[in-house]
Amino acid sequence: MTAPNGRQAGATRGDDTVSAVVRQWQAVHPDLDTGPMEIIGRINRCAALLQQAEDAPLRRAGLSRPEFDLLGALRRTGHELTPSELARETFSSGAAVTKRLKQLTERGLVERRGDTRDRRVAHVRLTDAGRALVDGILPEQLAHETAVLSVLNPQGQGELAGLLGELLGRLEGRLGAVRV
């Protein structure tokens, strides 16, 4: 049976964890096209392994991934943000951002100041310690990512980035696809 992508239904491409899972499903349901599982399964497995390794420097600094994401959003935008803006930037709930900001404020990594026109609004900025922490961790993370991706040649990296960008754009609804 040929899949819509032109490959044999359920044809696997390697000897990784996902290949083993696909072979098991093929044994139970040889008529099903496991092609999507091969892609989504590998994306999910890569994401889990990358996250695990990339979180090591964060753990050493006493940070969680979501806390670092807040600090990183403040650093990369280069200006104060409100908690609502931070929630949008980090794909987090308002309640989660509030909790994390409290912890980061207590650690002296961020500062909050009230809005002069609306007391309900707070503005958050990095402290010097917060900026130094982000700037210290980021190069280590980028070096790790470079090492991980070095198994792909530059052209392969570009192709993968392009394909993942296209998929992400569709999933985010930017290219007219239905959001999931």
Sine and cosine of phi, psi and omega as CSV:
sin_phi,cos_phi,sin_psi,cos_psi,sin_omega,cos_omega
0.00,0.00,0.76,-0.65,-0.01,-1.00
-0.99,-0.16,0.74,-0.67,0.00,-1.00
-0.98,0.19,0.27,-0.96,0.02,-1.00
-0.85,0.53,-0.42,0.91,0.00,-1.00
-1.00,0.10,0.07,1.00,0.05,-1.00
1.00,0.02,-0.12,0.99,0.02,-1.00
-1.00,0.01,0.36,-0.93,0.10,-0.99
-0.89,0.46,0.70,-0.71,0.00,-1.00
-0.82,0.58,0.79,-0.61,0.06,-1.00
0.97,0.23,0.16,0.99,-0.01,-1.00
-0.93,0.36,0.81,-0.59,-0.02,-1.00
-0.99,-0.11,0.33,-0.95,-0.10,-1.00
-0.86,-0.52,0.60,0.80,0.02,-1.00
0.34,-0.94,-0.13,-0.99,-0.02,-1.00
-0.83,-0.55,0.89,0.47,0.06,-1.00
-0.92,-0.38,-0.04,-1.00,-0.04,-1.00
-0.86,0.51,-0.66,0.75,-0.03,-1.00
-0.92,0.40,-0.60,0.80,0.04,-1.00
-0.85,0.53,-0.66,0.75,0.01,-1.00
-0.90,0.44,-0.67,0.74,0.01,-1.00
-0.90,0.44,-0.68,0.73,0.00,-1.00
-0.89,0.45,-0.68,0.73,0.04,-1.00
-0.86,0.51,-0.63,0.78,0.03,-1.00
-0.90,0.43,-0.69,0.72,0.03,-1.00
-0.91,0.42,-0.59,0.80,0.03,-1.00
-0.90,0.44,-0.57,0.82,0.02,-1.00
-0.92,0.38,-0.58,0.82,-0.02,-1.00
-0.99,0.11,-0.63,0.77,-0.03,-1.00
-0.73,-0.68,0.97,0.26,-0.05,-1.00
-0.90,0.43,-0.27,0.96,-0.03,-1.00
-1.00,0.06,-0.15,0.99,-0.04,-1.00
-1.00,0.00,0.59,-0.81,0.09,-1.00
-0.99,0.11,0.94,-0.34,-0.01,-1.00
-1.00,-0.06,0.20,0.98,0.02,-1.00
-0.80,0.60,-0.74,0.67,0.03,-1.00
-0.86,0.51,-0.61,0.79,0.01,-1.00
-0.89,0.45,-0.58,0.81,0.00,-1.00
-0.90,0.43,-0.61,0.80,-0.01,-1.00
-0.98,0.18,-0.83,0.56,-0.05,-1.00
-0.89,0.45,-0.67,0.74,0.02,-1.00
-0.87,0.49,-0.67,0.74,0.01,-1.00
-0.94,0.35,-0.63,0.77,0.06,-1.00
-0.87,0.49,-0.74,0.68,-0.01,-1.00
-0.89,0.46,-0.68,0.73,-0.02,-1.00
-0.92,0.39,-0.69,0.72,0.06,-1.00
-0.87,0.50,-0.70,0.71,-0.02,-1.00
-0.87,0.49,-0.69,0.73,-0.01,-1.00
-0.90,0.43,-0.70,0.72,-0.02,-1.00
-0.93,0.37,-0.65,0.76,0.03,-1.00
-0.91,0.42,-0.68,0.74,-0.01,-1.00
-0.89,0.47,-0.67,0.74,0.00,-1.00
-0.86,0.51,-0.74,0.68,-0.03,-1.00
-0.95,0.32,-0.64,0.77,-0.04,-1.00
-0.95,0.31,-0.37,0.93,0.00,-1.00
-0.98,0.18,-0.20,0.98,-0.02,-1.00
-0.85,0.52,-0.76,0.65,0.03,-1.00
-0.90,0.44,-0.50,0.86,0.03,-1.00
-0.92,0.38,-0.70,0.71,0.02,-1.00
-0.87,0.49,-0.65,0.76,0.02,-1.00
-0.89,0.46,-0.51,0.86,0.02,-1.00
-1.00,0.04,0.00,1.00,0.01,-1.00
0.97,0.23,0.42,0.91,-0.02,-1.00
-0.91,-0.41,0.49,-0.87,0.19,-0.98
-1.00,-0.05,0.27,-0.96,0.06,-1.00
-0.85,0.53,-0.74,0.68,0.00,-1.00
-0.89,0.45,-0.56,0.83,0.05,-1.00
-0.91,0.41,-0.69,0.72,0.02,-1.00
-0.90,0.44,-0.59,0.80,0.04,-1.00
-0.87,0.49,-0.64,0.77,0.06,-1.00
-0.91,0.42,-0.73,0.68,0.02,-1.00
-0.88,0.48,-0.68,0.73,0.00,-1.00
-0.89,0.45,-0.62,0.78,0.03,-1.00
-0.89,0.45,-0.67,0.74,0.03,-1.00
-0.91,0.42,-0.62,0.78,-0.04,-1.00
-0.94,0.33,-0.72,0.70,-0.10,-0.99
-0.96,0.27,-0.48,0.88,0.04,-1.00
-0.98,0.19,-0.46,0.89,0.08,-1.00
0.98,0.21,0.21,0.98,0.02,-1.00
-0.49,-0.87,0.14,-0.99,0.04,-1.00
-0.89,0.45,0.52,-0.85,0.09,-1.00
-0.73,-0.68,0.46,-0.89,0.12,-0.99
-0.99,0.13,0.32,-0.95,0.08,-1.00
-0.83,0.56,-0.59,0.81,0.04,-1.00
-0.90,0.44,-0.67,0.74,0.04,-1.00
-0.91,0.42,-0.63,0.77,0.05,-1.00
-0.90,0.44,-0.62,0.79,0.04,-1.00
-0.88,0.48,-0.69,0.73,0.03,-1.00
-0.91,0.41,-0.68,0.73,-0.03,-1.00
-0.90,0.44,-0.52,0.85,-0.11,-0.99
-0.94,-0.34,0.11,0.99,0.00,-1.00
0.82,0.57,0.69,0.73,-0.03,-1.00
-0.88,-0.47,0.30,-0.95,0.09,-1.00
-0.98,0.20,0.39,-0.92,0.04,-1.00
-0.86,0.51,-0.65,0.76,0.00,-1.00
-0.90,0.43,-0.65,0.76,0.01,-1.00
-0.91,0.42,-0.66,0.75,0.02,-1.00
-0.89,0.45,-0.70,0.72,0.01,-1.00
-0.85,0.53,-0.71,0.71,0.01,-1.00
-0.89,0.46,-0.72,0.69,-0.02,-1.00
-0.91,0.40,-0.65,0.76,0.01,-1.00
-0.89,0.46,-0.60,0.80,0.05,-1.00
-0.87,0.49,-0.72,0.69,-0.01,-1.00
-0.91,0.41,-0.68,0.73,-0.02,-1.00
-0.93,0.36,-0.55,0.83,0.06,-1.00
-0.92,0.39,-0.70,0.71,0.02,-1.00
-0.87,0.49,-0.51,0.86,0.01,-1.00
-1.00,0.09,-0.07,1.00,0.03,-1.00
0.98,0.22,0.39,0.92,-0.03,-1.00
-0.99,-0.10,-0.41,0.91,0.07,-1.00
-0.71,-0.71,0.35,-0.94,0.09,-1.00
-0.81,-0.59,0.56,-0.83,0.07,-1.00
-0.90,-0.44,0.63,-0.78,0.12,-0.99
-0.69,-0.72,0.54,-0.84,0.00,-1.00
-0.97,0.25,0.42,-0.91,0.06,-1.00
-0.98,0.19,0.67,-0.75,-0.03,-1.00
-0.94,0.34,-0.43,0.90,-0.04,-1.00
-0.99,-0.14,-0.46,0.89,-0.07,-1.00
-0.67,-0.75,0.95,-0.31,-0.06,-1.00
-0.91,0.41,-0.28,0.96,0.01,-1.00
-0.98,0.22,-0.28,0.96,-0.08,-1.00
-0.99,-0.16,0.70,-0.71,0.08,-1.00
-0.90,-0.43,0.49,-0.87,0.09,-1.00
-0.89,-0.46,0.70,-0.71,-0.07,-1.00
-0.89,-0.46,0.68,-0.74,0.07,-1.00
-0.64,-0.76,0.37,-0.93,0.08,-1.00
-0.95,0.31,0.58,-0.82,0.20,-0.98
-1.00,0.07,0.12,-0.99,0.07,-1.00
-0.86,0.50,-0.62,0.79,0.02,-1.00
-0.91,0.41,-0.64,0.76,0.03,-1.00
-0.90,0.43,-0.68,0.73,0.02,-1.00
-0.89,0.45,-0.70,0.72,-0.01,-1.00
-0.89,0.45,-0.62,0.78,0.00,-1.00
-0.90,0.43,-0.75,0.67,0.02,-1.00
-0.88,0.48,-0.73,0.68,-0.04,-1.00
-0.91,0.41,-0.42,0.91,0.05,-1.00
-0.98,0.18,-0.58,0.81,-0.06,-1.00
-0.99,0.13,-0.63,0.78,-0.12,-0.99
-0.83,0.56,-0.72,0.70,0.01,-1.00
-0.87,0.49,-0.59,0.81,0.03,-1.00
-0.91,0.42,-0.65,0.76,0.02,-1.00
-0.92,0.39,-0.67,0.74,0.01,-1.00
-0.91,0.41,-0.60,0.80,0.05,-1.00
-0.90,0.44,-0.65,0.76,0.04,-1.00
-0.90,0.45,-0.71,0.70,-0.01,-1.00
-0.89,0.45,-0.63,0.77,0.05,-1.00
-0.88,0.47,-0.69,0.72,0.01,-1.00
-0.90,0.44,-0.68,0.73,0.00,-1.00
-0.88,0.47,-0.70,0.71,-0.07,-1.00
-0.98,0.20,-0.15,0.99,-0.03,-1.00
-0.90,0.43,-0.25,0.97,0.07,-1.00
-0.94,0.33,-0.28,0.96,0.06,-1.00
-0.97,-0.25,0.65,-0.76,0.07,-1.00
-0.94,0.34,0.28,-0.96,-0.04,-1.00
-0.81,0.58,-0.62,0.79,0.02,-1.00
-0.90,0.43,-0.68,0.73,0.03,-1.00
-0.89,0.46,-0.63,0.78,0.05,-1.00
-0.89,0.45,-0.68,0.73,0.02,-1.00
-0.90,0.44,-0.68,0.74,0.01,-1.00
-0.90,0.44,-0.71,0.70,0.00,-1.00
-0.89,0.46,-0.70,0.72,0.03,-1.00
-0.86,0.51,-0.67,0.74,0.00,-1.00
-0.91,0.43,-0.71,0.70,0.01,-1.00
-0.90,0.43,-0.70,0.72,0.02,-1.00
-0.91,0.41,-0.60,0.80,0.05,-1.00
-0.89,0.45,-0.66,0.75,0.03,-1.00
-0.90,0.43,-0.71,0.70,0.01,-1.00
-0.89,0.46,-0.73,0.68,0.00,-1.00
-0.88,0.47,-0.67,0.74,0.03,-1.00
-0.85,0.52,-0.66,0.75,0.02,-1.00
-0.93,0.36,-0.67,0.75,0.01,-1.00
-0.91,0.41,-0.55,0.84,0.03,-1.00
-0.99,0.14,-0.06,1.00,0.06,-1.00
0.99,0.12,0.21,0.98,-0.06,-1.00
-0.98,0.20,-0.37,0.93,-0.06,-1.00
-0.94,-0.34,0.42,0.91,0.08,-1.00
1.00,0.02,0.03,1.00,0.02,-1.00
-0.99,0.11,0.35,-0.94,0.05,-1.00
-0.95,0.31,0.72,-0.70,0.04,-1.00
-0.94,0.34,0.56,-0.83,0.04,-1.00
-0.98,-0.22,0.00,0.00,0.00,0.00
